[in-house]
Each structure stands twice: as structure tokens, then as C-alpha cells.
Amino acid sequence: MDEDTAQEPRSRPSAPPQVGIFYVIDGALYLECTPVLEAEAYGDFQTHPNGHLEWWPWLVQRLNLLRPLSYDYYPRGRVNYARPEGCYRLYLDRCLLKEPHMVQSIIQRMHLADQEVAIVTDEHYQCAVCNPDYVADEI
């Protein structure tokens, strides 16, 4: 092949960083995301407009869960962008910290690999196993 006609491999344009919510159900990751540039302002944060409570009925139907449990039964979390710090905050259930591959999967699938990401546990994001005071709600 002639040097003049050789082509450089094309790199795909990188996807924009995302903010959003997620669940981990039976080892599978389910995300609902928004590009950070399209996210809602919420105080000092850019955030995805939906919460777990609103998304859960749709996810139950999509996954065809025959015996759906309450929205807070499974490990879950959220990614926000903190404007003052200029970084992303990955809030997650502490049991997910025991699964570094899952944390990396969240970061990769939300296109945050080249971003500063602070990983934070929060009592709001506790599954039935991690929350000693867990009481199931009916959906």
C-alpha cells in the first residue's frame, strides 16, 4: 500500500459524560442516564431528573420481574456532577464497594473513565442487605 493512500485508523468520538441512576440486580447493571450538559441543575449539582422510585415500576415491567420487591431492595446508586468541585460523585450502596468490577463498569458505561470521580457511600443508597432497618414497601 502506498504511504500516500494509507489511512489512519479512525477513532470514534468519545461519548459525553453522563449523570444518572442505576440498579444492580442479580449481578446485572441497569442504568438510566442523561448527558451532563443536558442534566438538571439541583443546587450545586447537575443531576438526572428521575429518581429510583419513579424508574422502578418501568424497570420491573421491562425485566418482567414476577415477584417485584420494593424499589429499595436491590443495590442502587446515582451519579451527579458537583459544579463547585468540578468532579462527578458516584453515590452507591456499600455492598457494591466489594465489587470493584461493578464500580468500574458503572464508570465505563457512564463515560466517566477520563473524569474525576469521587466514590461515596450514603445511607440513602442502602439495599435490604446493607440496611439494618430495612422494611419492604409494597409497590
ZIJOKA-V944005 format. One record per residue. N is the residue number from 1. RES is the residue in three letters. NEAR is the number of other ideal C-beta (glycine too) atoms within 8 Angstrom. Layout:
<<N & RES & NEAR> <N & RES & NEAR>>
This chain:
<<1 & MET & 4> <2 & ASP & 5> <3 & GLU & 5> <4 & ASP & 4> <5 & THR & 6> <6 & ALA & 7> <7 & GLN & 5> <8 & GLU & 4> <9 & PRO & 4> <10 & ARG & 5> <11 & SER & 4> <12 & ARG & 4> <13 & PRO & 4> <14 & SER & 6> <15 & ALA & 5> <16 & PRO & 8> <17 & PRO & 11> <18 & GLN & 14> <19 & VAL & 16> <20 & GLY & 12> <21 & ILE & 15> <22 & PHE & 13> <23 & TYR & 11> <24 & VAL & 14> <25 & ILE & 8> <26 & ASP & 3> <27 & GLY & 4> <28 & ALA & 6> <29 & LEU & 10> <30 & TYR & 10> <31 & LEU & 11> <32 & GLU & 9> <33 & CYS & 11> <34 & THR & 11> <35 & PRO & 9> <36 & VAL & 11> <37 & LEU & 5> <38 & GLU & 5> <39 & ALA & 13> <40 & GLU & 8> <41 & ALA & 7> <42 & TYR & 7> <43 & GLY & 4> <44 & ASP & 5> <45 & PHE & 11> <46 & GLN & 11> <47 & THR & 12> <48 & HIS & 14> <49 & PRO & 6> <50 & ASN & 7> <51 & GLY & 6> <52 & HIS & 11> <53 & LEU & 6> <54 & GLU & 7> <55 & TRP & 11> <56 & TRP & 10> <57 & PRO & 8> <58 & TRP & 7> <59 & LEU & 10> <60 & VAL & 10> <61 & GLN & 7> <62 & ARG & 6> <63 & LEU & 8> <64 & ASN & 5> <65 & LEU & 7> <66 & LEU & 4> <67 & ARG & 4> <68 & PRO & 6> <69 & LEU & 9> <70 & SER & 8> <71 & TYR & 8> <72 & ASP & 12> <73 & TYR & 9> <74 & TYR & 10> <75 & PRO & 12> <76 & ARG & 14> <77 & GLY & 13> <78 & ARG & 13> <79 & VAL & 19> <80 & ASN & 13> <81 & TYR & 14> <82 & ALA & 12> <83 & ARG & 8> <84 & PRO & 5> <85 & GLU & 6> <86 & GLY & 6> <87 & CYS & 10> <88 & TYR & 14> <89 & ARG & 12> <90 & LEU & 14> <91 & TYR & 12> <92 & LEU & 15> <93 & ASP & 13> <94 & ARG & 8> <95 & CYS & 10> <96 & LEU & 12> <97 & LEU & 10> <98 & LYS & 4> <99 & GLU & 9> <100 & PRO & 6> <101 & HIS & 6> <102 & MET & 10> <103 & VAL & 13> <104 & GLN & 8> <105 & SER & 9> <106 & ILE & 15> <107 & ILE & 11> <108 & GLN & 9> <109 & ARG & 8> <110 & MET & 13> <111 & HIS & 10> <112 & LEU & 13> <113 & ALA & 6> <114 & ASP & 4> <115 & GLN & 8> <116 & GLU & 6> <117 & VAL & 11> <118 & ALA & 10> <119 & ILE & 8> <120 & VAL & 8> <121 & THR & 9> <122 & ASP & 6> <123 & GLU & 4> <124 & HIS & 5> <125 & TYR & 12> <126 & GLN & 10> <127 & CYS & 13> <128 & ALA & 10> <129 & VAL & 5> <130 & CYS & 9> <131 & ASN & 9> <132 & PRO & 3> <133 & ASP & 4> <134 & TYR & 10> <135 & VAL & 4> <136 & ALA & 8> <137 & ASP & 7> <138 & GLU & 4> <139 & ILE & 9>>
